[in-house]
Amino acid sequence: MGSQTGNPMDDQIDELRALEIGDATAQTVSEGDFYLQPQGGLQPQGGARNGSPIQSHSGSHSRARRVSLWAYPATYLLMGINIAVFAAMFFYGPLPALIQHHDWSRLLTAPYSGQTLERFGGTSSYLIQSGQWWRLVTGAFVHVTVLHITLNLWCLWNLGLFGEPLLGKRGLVAVYLLTGTTGMLFSYALSVLTGQGVLVVGASGAVFGIAGILIVLLSNRRLAVPWEDLRSLRRQVIFFAVANLVLGMTPQVLGMASRSPLRLLHMNPGMLPQIDNTAHLGGFLSGLLLGLPLFPRMTAGRDRYRARQRVTFGFATLLLCLFAYALSKFAPGR
């Protein structure tokens, strides 16, 4: 791996950004592996026989083209929508009263009521059964507490730095919407099967979806980033996904514990956060599946890569609609 300066993660992000993935045009070569040049096509990676990777210029070239963190419009658009929805909810929740009484200790964790969450687009199973299917999409932009939105947007921002160069602006937005909706649909499907109503909100299903597709796309050895860097980035994304799934299970595990140990920890079982791992799992699995058809076209040139994205995302949308229609036939009261 070539020598690097500064923060290693910053350099890796710069290398991904410099790829301008899908911008290259394909060239025919007969031997060797390939890597994607930012302004060229597919070029042989290493010698014609041994395929040894060329690493002497990739790091310096990407650092020379260091891109501002503001050069991620799709990431910030998605974050902005989430913030705008939360700001619109401000006067309908507990925050004004807490601020007025200087009760700063509860500011991060004071929850909005279910009625308010439904009013601003929360994914309520009862309302979906009455025909408000659009809530499967809008629920991914609604949050319960300040801490809830802060953690989700922090994760979205970090994954967006990796995902937007690999997916493009429209691709990242499409993945957010598709995987977020899939997570909500998985949660609703479990509600239909168990007969228990649920109200699910939050961007975490979409965040897990972006993590899932990144795990697939960062496995492509043909990208013009040293394999050690790609593998390092992929490990970070995998760690994020596993750690957050485990954290999501923690309140349920604690809730099943006896009340005595919880009292020793000064914890009230009724106050434990309700985390829907079904939505997380649905988003994550859908992200993995979306990445599979995109993987072989990442270095095939802009037109082919964008065309594969359109077909993949269009087909995924059709499948979600068919799945939702099938659920509507089994939902109680329909």
Order of alpha helices (4+ residues) and beta strands (2+ residues): alpha-beta-beta-alpha-alpha-alpha-alpha-beta-alpha-alpha-alpha-alpha-beta-alpha-alpha-alpha-alpha-alpha
